[in-house]
Amino acid sequence: MRGLGDLRSLMQQAQKLQAELAERKRKLAQARLEAASGGGMVRAVVTGEGELVGLKLAPQVVAEGDVEMLEDLVLAAVREAQAKAREFARKEMSDLAGGLPPGMLP
């Protein structure tokens, strides 16, 4: 009957891991990471999951009327914010992954 005890222990560990994973996903969804470009004229805010939730433009960058420059600044800020989110998520999930192969956890 030792096998049942091992199975029960394994199931408890799996439930604990599932609960911890859900908590970390919640934390990622609530986290806000910000990046700027153009000396702070464009700011992008993303969740820990990388979803864009905010974009702020300084009035002077809009007043200049250089649409291409503004587009480049927006892309740069969003990409940097998303990179920060990926790193934040990697750090949050790394100890949970333990010995699991890459890609097994979000």
N, C-alpha and C positions, 0 to 999 in steps of 0.2 A: 504493500500500500504506500510505500515511500514515493512512488511515482505521482500519486495524487497530490501529496504535499508539495512536491516540486512544481507541479502544474499550477497549483493554487498560488504559490509564491510568485511564479512567473506572471500569472494573471494580475496579481496585486501590483507588481512592478510595472506592468504595462499600463494599468489604470493610473498609477501615480505619474508615469511619464506623460500620459495623455492629458492629465490635469495640468501638469507643468507646461506642456506645449500650448494648451489653450490660454493659460495665463500670460505666457510670453507673447503669443499672437495678439492678445488684448493690449499688452504694453506697446507692441510695435504700432498698432493702429492708433494709439493715443499719443505716441511720441511725435514731436514736431522738430524738424531739422531745417535750418535755414542756410542759404548760401547767397553770396552777392557777386555782382560783376560790375564793371565800369566804375570802380571806386565806390561802390555802394549805391550807384544810381538805379540798379535793378536788383531786387531781392526776391528770391523764390523760397517758398516754404513747402516742405513735403512731409508726409507721415513717415513713420519708420518702415512702412511697406513701400515707400517710393511714390505714393499718390500725391500729385500736386494739389495743394489746398490753399495756397495763397501766392499772390504775385503783386509786388509793389514797384511802381515806377516813379522816380523822382520827376517832378514837373519839368525841370530843365532838359531832361533827356527826351521828353515828348516834344517840347517846344522847339528843339533843334530841327525837327522834321526829317532827320536822316533815318528812314524806315529800315534800310538794310542794317545799319549799325544797331538800331533798337532790336531788331530780330536776332542779331548775333549775341547781343547782351542778354536777352531773354533766354536763348538756348544755353548759353554758357552758365547762367545762374541755375537754371533748372537741372542741367546735367550734373553740376557740382553738388547740388542739394540731393539729387538721386544717388550719387556716388556715396555721399555721407550716409544716406539711409541704408544702402547696401552694407556698408561697413558696420553701422550700428546693429543691423539685423544679424550679421555674421557674428559679432561679439555676443549678442544676446542668446543666440542659438548654439554657439560652439560647444559649450560644456554639456548641453543637453544631448548633442550628437554622439558624444562618447566615441565609441568605435564604429559607428555607422558610416557607411561609405558616403562620399559627397552626393548631395542631391536627395538624400532620404528625408531630410527635414527642410522646411521652407527657409 
